[in-house]
Amino acid sequence: MKKSKLTALSGLMCLYLSGCTTITGYPDRSADIDSEIKSLAQYFEPNTETNCRNQTDAVLRRSCRDNIVDGRIRAIDINFNLFQKALFREGVLTNVTADWAVVALNAAGTVTGGAGAKAALAAASGGLVGAKGNLDKEAYFEKTMPAILCQMVAERKKVLARIREGMSLMPLDGYPLSRALIDVEDYYAVGTIPGAISAVTQDAGEKSQNADDKMEIVFNRTAGSISPENLKKVKAINSAIDNLSDEKAISLNDMSPTDDSKLVDAGIVKRGEKNPVLARKYLRVRATFLEPKDIDVWEKALGKQ
């Protein structure tokens, strides 16, 4: 009886140690990836690139440029998907397999009669626990990886949009093959872990600078701008803003009566807003920061004499 239990548990352990690798989280691909990658190799050959640059016919030069760019993007996409798949296997299945192996070995140890067998199974279990402990030390990486992957996907979309815009909207001389390949290289770079981390770091730095700019604007207001008399006038200006027609609000937001560059640069207000509700909101924000010398200009612009 004990032998049969041990056999069953051993089989269970083997199932989790080997069979779990079939759970990949990704469906099978319809095409042969290796064959497709080989077929795309032609777009990376120096001769293909040189021949395209030497093409005198504008239509053919545009066509070969598009083919090279599309071919390289497809190759990058295939390898990025393989990269994602490998990360999934490393980050998820390794720990799952270790968890179930420990369960199986511990269970086998409890039903095995011989002291020697128990000791051997316990030692194996301890080894797996130790190995998983090392994996747990990397838990911070596993928890961070989804965010990094999201950053990669977002940055790849940005660069891809830039490439598609250049290929479809810009003249051939304005977006030649050489420039397109620089963007394709960026497309690859942002799909790497260092590239994603760099993008996150840059984004954090820009947000930090943006916050500093906002703080400077808020705390550097003059005493006159927050005087009771000025605040009363600002309140009246805000009432006038609320009564603006949609068309007038949008127009005034696009062309502020006074210099609003600091507010725009800090991201506090935005020009070009087509939503009248948001346009009025940005106008009210501008009014909040008005200095006494700007009041008359705004009153005239709003039709208040």
C-alpha positions as a Markdown table, in Angstrom:
| # | Residue | x | y | z |
|---|---|---|---|---|
| 1 | Met | 0.0 | 0.0 | 0.0 |
| 2 | Lys | 2.8 | 2.4 | 1.0 |
| 3 | Lys | 4.7 | 1.4 | -2.2 |
| 4 | Ser | 1.7 | 2.2 | -4.4 |
| 5 | Lys | 1.2 | 5.5 | -2.7 |
| 6 | Leu | 4.9 | 6.3 | -3.2 |
| 7 | Thr | 4.6 | 5.3 | -6.8 |
| 8 | Ala | 1.6 | 7.5 | -7.3 |
| 9 | Leu | 3.2 | 10.5 | -5.6 |
| 10 | Ser | 6.4 | 10.0 | -7.6 |
| 11 | Gly | 4.3 | 10.0 | -10.7 |
| 12 | Leu | 2.6 | 13.2 | -9.5 |
| 13 | Met | 5.9 | 14.8 | -8.9 |
| 14 | Cys | 7.2 | 13.8 | -12.3 |
| 15 | Leu | 4.0 | 15.2 | -13.8 |
| 16 | Tyr | 4.6 | 18.6 | -12.2 |
| 17 | Leu | 8.3 | 18.6 | -12.9 |
| 18 | Ser | 7.9 | 17.8 | -16.6 |
| 19 | Gly | 4.3 | 18.1 | -17.6 |
| 20 | Cys | 3.8 | 21.6 | -16.4 |
| 21 | Thr | 6.1 | 22.9 | -19.1 |
| 22 | Thr | 3.3 | 22.3 | -21.5 |
| 23 | Ile | 1.3 | 25.1 | -19.8 |
| 24 | Thr | 2.9 | 28.0 | -21.5 |
| 25 | Gly | 0.2 | 30.7 | -21.4 |
| 26 | Tyr | 0.6 | 31.2 | -25.1 |
| 27 | Pro | -1.4 | 29.3 | -27.8 |
| 28 | Asp | 0.5 | 27.5 | -30.6 |
| 29 | Arg | 1.5 | 29.6 | -33.6 |
| 30 | Ser | -0.1 | 28.8 | -36.9 |
| 31 | Ala | 3.1 | 29.5 | -38.8 |
| 32 | Asp | 6.6 | 28.1 | -38.6 |
| 33 | Ile | 8.4 | 30.9 | -36.8 |
| 34 | Asp | 11.9 | 29.8 | -37.8 |
| 35 | Ser | 10.9 | 29.7 | -41.4 |
| 36 | Glu | 9.4 | 33.1 | -41.2 |
| 37 | Ile | 12.5 | 34.6 | -39.6 |
| 38 | Lys | 14.7 | 33.1 | -42.3 |
| 39 | Ser | 12.5 | 34.6 | -45.0 |
| 40 | Leu | 12.9 | 38.0 | -43.3 |
| 41 | Ala | 16.7 | 37.8 | -43.3 |
| 42 | Gln | 16.8 | 39.3 | -46.8 |
| 43 | Tyr | 15.7 | 42.7 | -45.3 |
| 44 | Phe | 18.8 | 42.8 | -43.1 |
| 45 | Glu | 21.3 | 42.2 | -45.9 |
| 46 | Pro | 23.6 | 45.1 | -46.7 |
| 47 | Asn | 23.0 | 44.6 | -50.5 |
| 48 | Thr | 19.2 | 45.0 | -50.1 |
| 49 | Glu | 19.7 | 48.3 | -48.3 |
| 50 | Thr | 22.3 | 49.6 | -50.8 |
| 51 | Asn | 20.2 | 48.7 | -53.8 |
| 52 | Cys | 17.3 | 50.5 | -52.4 |
| 53 | Arg | 19.3 | 53.7 | -51.7 |
| 54 | Asn | 20.6 | 53.5 | -55.3 |
| 55 | Gln | 17.2 | 53.2 | -56.8 |
| 56 | Thr | 16.5 | 56.2 | -59.1 |
| 57 | Asp | 12.8 | 55.7 | -59.6 |
| 58 | Ala | 10.9 | 57.4 | -56.7 |
| 59 | Val | 8.1 | 54.9 | -56.8 |
| 60 | Leu | 10.4 | 51.9 | -56.6 |
| 61 | Arg | 12.6 | 53.6 | -54.0 |
| 62 | Arg | 9.5 | 54.2 | -51.8 |
| 63 | Ser | 8.4 | 50.6 | -52.3 |
| 64 | Cys | 11.7 | 49.0 | -51.4 |
| 65 | Arg | 12.0 | 51.4 | -48.4 |
| 66 | Asp | 8.5 | 50.3 | -47.1 |
| 67 | Asn | 9.4 | 46.6 | -47.7 |
| 68 | Ile | 12.6 | 46.8 | -45.8 |
| 69 | Val | 11.0 | 48.7 | -42.9 |
| 70 | Asp | 8.0 | 46.3 | -42.7 |
| 71 | Gly | 10.3 | 43.3 | -42.9 |
| 72 | Arg | 12.5 | 44.4 | -40.1 |
| 73 | Ile | 9.5 | 45.4 | -37.9 |
| 74 | Arg | 8.0 | 42.0 | -38.4 |
| 75 | Ala | 11.2 | 40.3 | -37.4 |
| 76 | Ile | 11.4 | 42.5 | -34.3 |
| 77 | Asp | 7.8 | 41.7 | -33.4 |
| 78 | Ile | 8.4 | 38.0 | -33.7 |
| 79 | Asn | 11.5 | 38.1 | -31.5 |
| 80 | Phe | 9.7 | 40.4 | -29.0 |
| 81 | Asn | 6.9 | 37.8 | -28.7 |
| 82 | Leu | 9.4 | 35.1 | -28.1 |
| 83 | Phe | 11.0 | 37.3 | -25.5 |
| 84 | Gln | 7.7 | 37.7 | -23.7 |
| 85 | Lys | 7.1 | 34.0 | -23.8 |
| 86 | Ala | 10.5 | 33.3 | -22.3 |
| 87 | Leu | 9.9 | 35.8 | -19.5 |
| 88 | Phe | 6.6 | 34.1 | -18.8 |
| 89 | Arg | 8.2 | 30.7 | -18.5 |
| 90 | Glu | 11.1 | 32.0 | -16.4 |
| 91 | Gly | 9.0 | 34.1 | -14.1 |
| 92 | Val | 5.9 | 31.9 | -13.6 |
| 93 | Leu | 6.5 | 28.3 | -14.4 |
| 94 | Thr | 9.8 | 27.9 | -12.5 |
| 95 | Asn | 8.2 | 28.9 | -9.2 |
| 96 | Val | 5.0 | 26.9 | -9.9 |
| 97 | Thr | 7.0 | 23.8 | -10.6 |
| 98 | Ala | 9.2 | 24.3 | -7.5 |
| 99 | Asp | 6.0 | 24.7 | -5.3 |
| 100 | Trp | 4.4 | 21.5 | -6.5 |
| 101 | Ala | 7.7 | 19.5 | -6.4 |
| 102 | Val | 8.1 | 20.5 | -2.7 |
| 103 | Val | 4.5 | 19.4 | -2.0 |
| 104 | Ala | 5.0 | 16.0 | -3.7 |
| 105 | Leu | 8.3 | 15.3 | -2.0 |
| 106 | Asn | 6.9 | 16.2 | 1.5 |
| 107 | Ala | 3.9 | 14.1 | 0.9 |
| 108 | Ala | 6.0 | 11.2 | -0.2 |
| 109 | Gly | 8.1 | 11.5 | 2.9 |
| 110 | Thr | 5.1 | 11.1 | 5.2 |
| 111 | Val | 3.9 | 7.8 | 3.6 |
| 112 | Thr | 7.3 | 6.2 | 3.1 |
| 113 | Gly | 8.2 | 3.7 | 5.8 |
| 114 | Gly | 12.0 | 3.5 | 5.6 |
| 115 | Ala | 13.9 | 6.1 | 7.6 |
| 116 | Gly | 16.5 | 6.2 | 4.8 |
| 117 | Ala | 13.9 | 6.9 | 2.2 |
| 118 | Lys | 12.4 | 9.6 | 4.3 |
| 119 | Ala | 15.7 | 11.3 | 4.9 |
| 120 | Ala | 16.5 | 11.2 | 1.1 |
| 121 | Leu | 13.1 | 12.7 | 0.2 |
| 122 | Ala | 13.4 | 15.3 | 2.9 |
| 123 | Ala | 16.8 | 16.3 | 1.7 |
| 124 | Ala | 15.5 | 16.6 | -1.9 |
| 125 | Ser | 12.6 | 18.7 | -0.6 |
| 126 | Gly | 15.0 | 20.9 | 1.3 |
| 127 | Gly | 17.1 | 21.4 | -1.8 |
| 128 | Leu | 14.1 | 22.5 | -3.8 |
| 129 | Val | 13.0 | 24.8 | -1.0 |
| 130 | Gly | 16.5 | 26.3 | -1.0 |
| 131 | Ala | 16.4 | 26.7 | -4.7 |
| 132 | Lys | 13.0 | 28.3 | -4.6 |
| 133 | Gly | 14.3 | 30.6 | -1.8 |
| 134 | Asn | 16.8 | 31.9 | -4.3 |
| 135 | Leu | 14.0 | 32.5 | -6.8 |
| 136 | Asp | 12.0 | 34.3 | -4.1 |
| 137 | Lys | 15.0 | 36.7 | -3.7 |
| 138 | Glu | 14.2 | 37.7 | -7.3 |
| 139 | Ala | 10.5 | 38.3 | -6.5 |
| 140 | Tyr | 11.0 | 42.0 | -6.8 |
| 141 | Phe | 12.0 | 41.5 | -10.4 |
| 142 | Glu | 8.9 | 39.3 | -11.1 |
| 143 | Lys | 6.6 | 41.9 | -9.6 |
| 144 | Thr | 8.2 | 44.7 | -11.5 |
| 145 | Met | 8.4 | 42.8 | -14.9 |
| 146 | Pro | 4.7 | 43.3 | -15.7 |
| 147 | Ala | 5.1 | 47.0 | -15.4 |
| 148 | Ile | 8.2 | 47.0 | -17.4 |
| 149 | Leu | 6.5 | 44.9 | -20.1 |
| 150 | Cys | 3.6 | 47.4 | -20.2 |
| 151 | Gln | 6.1 | 50.2 | -20.6 |
| 152 | Met | 7.8 | 48.3 | -23.5 |
| 153 | Val | 4.4 | 47.8 | -25.3 |
| 154 | Ala | 3.5 | 51.5 | -24.8 |
| 155 | Glu | 6.8 | 52.8 | -26.1 |
| 156 | Arg | 6.8 | 50.4 | -29.0 |
| 157 | Lys | 3.4 | 51.8 | -30.0 |
| 158 | Lys | 4.7 | 55.3 | -29.9 |
| 159 | Val | 7.7 | 54.5 | -32.1 |
| 160 | Leu | 5.6 | 52.5 | -34.5 |
| 161 | Ala | 3.1 | 55.4 | -34.9 |
| 162 | Arg | 6.1 | 57.6 | -35.7 |
| 163 | Ile | 7.3 | 55.2 | -38.3 |
| 164 | Arg | 3.9 | 54.8 | -39.9 |
| 165 | Glu | 3.4 | 58.5 | -39.9 |
| 166 | Gly | 6.7 | 59.1 | -41.6 |
| 167 | Met | 6.0 | 56.4 | -44.2 |
| 168 | Ser | 2.5 | 57.5 | -45.1 |
| 169 | Leu | 2.4 | 61.2 | -44.5 |
| 170 | Met | 5.9 | 62.5 | -45.2 |
| 171 | Pro | 7.4 | 62.9 | -48.7 |
| 172 | Leu | 10.1 | 60.3 | -49.6 |
| 173 | Asp | 12.9 | 62.8 | -49.3 |
| 174 | Gly | 11.6 | 63.8 | -45.9 |
| 175 | Tyr | 11.6 | 60.2 | -44.6 |
| 176 | Pro | 14.2 | 58.3 | -46.5 |
| 177 | Leu | 15.3 | 54.8 | -45.7 |
| 178 | Ser | 18.2 | 55.9 | -43.6 |
| 179 | Arg | 15.9 | 57.9 | -41.3 |
| 180 | Ala | 13.3 | 55.2 | -41.2 |
| 181 | Leu | 15.9 | 52.6 | -40.1 |
| 182 | Ile | 16.9 | 54.9 | -37.2 |
| 183 | Asp | 13.3 | 54.7 | -36.0 |
| 184 | Val | 13.2 | 51.0 | -36.6 |
| 185 | Glu | 16.3 | 50.7 | -34.3 |
| 186 | Asp | 14.5 | 52.8 | -31.7 |
| 187 | Tyr | 11.5 | 50.4 | -32.1 |
| 188 | Tyr | 13.8 | 47.5 | -31.2 |
| 189 | Ala | 15.5 | 49.4 | -28.3 |
| 190 | Val | 12.3 | 50.4 | -26.5 |
| 191 | Gly | 11.3 | 46.7 | -26.5 |
| 192 | Thr | 14.3 | 45.8 | -24.3 |
| 193 | Ile | 14.5 | 45.9 | -20.5 |
| 194 | Pro | 17.1 | 48.6 | -20.4 |
| 195 | Gly | 15.1 | 50.6 | -23.0 |
| 196 | Ala | 12.0 | 50.4 | -20.9 |
| 197 | Ile | 13.8 | 51.3 | -17.7 |
| 198 | Ser | 15.3 | 54.2 | -19.5 |
| 199 | Ala | 11.9 | 55.4 | -20.7 |
| 200 | Val | 10.5 | 55.1 | -17.2 |
| 201 | Thr | 13.4 | 57.0 | -15.7 |
| 202 | Gln | 13.1 | 59.7 | -18.4 |
| 203 | Asp | 9.3 | 59.9 | -17.8 |
| 204 | Ala | 9.9 | 60.2 | -14.0 |
| 205 | Gly | 12.4 | 63.0 | -14.6 |
| 206 | Glu | 10.1 | 64.9 | -16.8 |
| 207 | Lys | 7.3 | 64.6 | -14.3 |
| 208 | Ser | 9.6 | 65.7 | -11.5 |
| 209 | Gln | 10.6 | 68.8 | -13.5 |
| 210 | Asn | 7.0 | 69.4 | -14.4 |
| 211 | Ala | 6.1 | 69.3 | -10.7 |
| 212 | Asp | 9.0 | 71.7 | -9.9 |
| 213 | Asp | 7.8 | 74.1 | -12.5 |
| 214 | Lys | 4.2 | 74.1 | -11.1 |
| 215 | Met | 5.5 | 74.6 | -7.6 |
| 216 | Glu | 7.6 | 77.6 | -8.7 |
| 217 | Ile | 4.6 | 79.2 | -10.4 |
| 218 | Val | 2.4 | 78.7 | -7.4 |
| 219 | Phe | 4.9 | 80.0 | -4.8 |
| 220 | Asn | 6.3 | 82.8 | -6.8 |
| 221 | Arg | 3.0 | 84.7 | -7.1 |
| 222 | Thr | 3.3 | 88.4 | -6.1 |
| 223 | Ala | 1.5 | 89.9 | -3.1 |
| 224 | Gly | -0.6 | 92.0 | -5.5 |
| 225 | Ser | -2.0 | 88.9 | -7.3 |
| 226 | Ile | -3.4 | 87.6 | -4.0 |
| 227 | Ser | -4.6 | 90.9 | -2.6 |
| 228 | Pro | -8.3 | 91.1 | -1.7 |
| 229 | Glu | -8.9 | 93.7 | -4.4 |
| 230 | Asn | -7.2 | 91.6 | -7.1 |
| 231 | Leu | -9.0 | 88.4 | -6.0 |
| 232 | Lys | -12.3 | 90.2 | -6.2 |
| 233 | Lys | -11.6 | 91.1 | -9.8 |
| 234 | Val | -10.5 | 87.6 | -10.6 |
| 235 | Lys | -13.7 | 86.3 | -9.2 |
| 236 | Ala | -15.7 | 88.6 | -11.6 |
| 237 | Ile | -13.5 | 87.5 | -14.5 |
| 238 | Asn | -14.3 | 83.8 | -13.7 |
| 239 | Ser | -18.0 | 84.6 | -13.8 |
| 240 | Ala | -17.5 | 86.2 | -17.2 |
| 241 | Ile | -15.6 | 83.1 | -18.4 |
| 242 | Asp | -18.5 | 80.9 | -17.3 |
| 243 | Asn | -20.9 | 83.0 | -19.4 |
| 244 | Leu | -18.8 | 82.8 | -22.6 |
| 245 | Ser | -20.2 | 81.1 | -25.6 |
| 246 | Asp | -18.6 | 77.8 | -26.5 |
| 247 | Glu | -17.0 | 79.3 | -29.6 |
| 248 | Lys | -15.6 | 82.3 | -27.7 |
| 249 | Ala | -14.2 | 80.1 | -24.8 |
| 250 | Ile | -12.4 | 77.8 | -27.3 |
| 251 | Ser | -11.0 | 80.8 | -29.2 |
| 252 | Leu | -9.8 | 82.6 | -26.1 |
| 253 | Asn | -8.2 | 79.5 | -24.8 |
| 254 | Asp | -6.2 | 79.2 | -28.0 |
| 255 | Met | -5.2 | 82.8 | -27.9 |
| 256 | Ser | -4.8 | 83.9 | -24.3 |
| 257 | Pro | -5.1 | 87.7 | -23.7 |
| 258 | Thr | -1.8 | 87.6 | -21.8 |
| 259 | Asp | 1.4 | 85.5 | -21.9 |
| 260 | Asp | 0.6 | 82.0 | -20.6 |
| 261 | Ser | 3.7 | 80.2 | -21.7 |
| 262 | Lys | 4.9 | 79.3 | -18.2 |
| 263 | Leu | 1.5 | 77.7 | -17.4 |
| 264 | Val | 1.5 | 75.8 | -20.7 |
| 265 | Asp | 5.1 | 74.6 | -20.3 |
| 266 | Ala | 4.3 | 73.4 | -16.8 |
| 267 | Gly | 1.3 | 71.5 | -18.1 |
| 268 | Ile | -1.1 | 73.5 | -16.0 |
| 269 | Val | -3.2 | 74.7 | -19.0 |
| 270 | Lys | -3.4 | 73.5 | -22.6 |
| 271 | Arg | -4.1 | 75.3 | -25.8 |
| 272 | Gly | -6.0 | 73.9 | -28.7 |
| 273 | Glu | -8.7 | 72.4 | -26.5 |
| 274 | Lys | -11.9 | 71.8 | -28.6 |
| 275 | Asn | -14.0 | 70.9 | -25.6 |
| 276 | Pro | -15.6 | 74.1 | -24.4 |
| 277 | Val | -16.0 | 72.8 | -20.8 |
| 278 | Leu | -12.2 | 72.2 | -20.6 |
| 279 | Ala | -11.5 | 75.4 | -22.4 |
| 280 | Arg | -13.4 | 77.4 | -19.7 |
| 281 | Lys | -11.5 | 75.4 | -17.1 |
| 282 | Tyr | -8.1 | 76.4 | -18.5 |
| 283 | Leu | -9.3 | 80.0 | -18.8 |
| 284 | Arg | -10.3 | 80.0 | -15.1 |
| 285 | Val | -6.9 | 78.6 | -14.1 |
| 286 | Arg | -5.2 | 81.4 | -16.1 |
| 287 | Ala | -7.4 | 83.9 | -14.3 |
| 288 | Thr | -6.3 | 82.5 | -10.9 |
| 289 | Phe | -2.7 | 83.5 | -11.7 |
| 290 | Leu | -3.4 | 87.0 | -13.1 |
| 291 | Glu | -1.3 | 89.9 | -11.9 |
| 292 | Pro | -3.0 | 93.3 | -11.3 |
| 293 | Lys | -1.4 | 94.6 | -14.5 |
| 294 | Asp | -3.2 | 91.9 | -16.5 |
| 295 | Ile | -6.7 | 92.5 | -15.2 |
| 296 | Asp | -7.7 | 95.2 | -17.6 |
| 297 | Val | -6.5 | 93.2 | -20.6 |
| 298 | Trp | -8.6 | 90.2 | -19.6 |
| 299 | Glu | -11.6 | 92.4 | -18.8 |
| 300 | Lys | -11.5 | 93.9 | -22.4 |
| 301 | Ala | -11.0 | 90.4 | -23.9 |
| 302 | Leu | -14.0 | 89.2 | -22.1 |
| 303 | Gly | -16.1 | 92.2 | -23.1 |
| 304 | Lys | -16.1 | 93.7 | -19.6 |
| 305 | Gln | -15.6 | 97.4 | -19.8 |
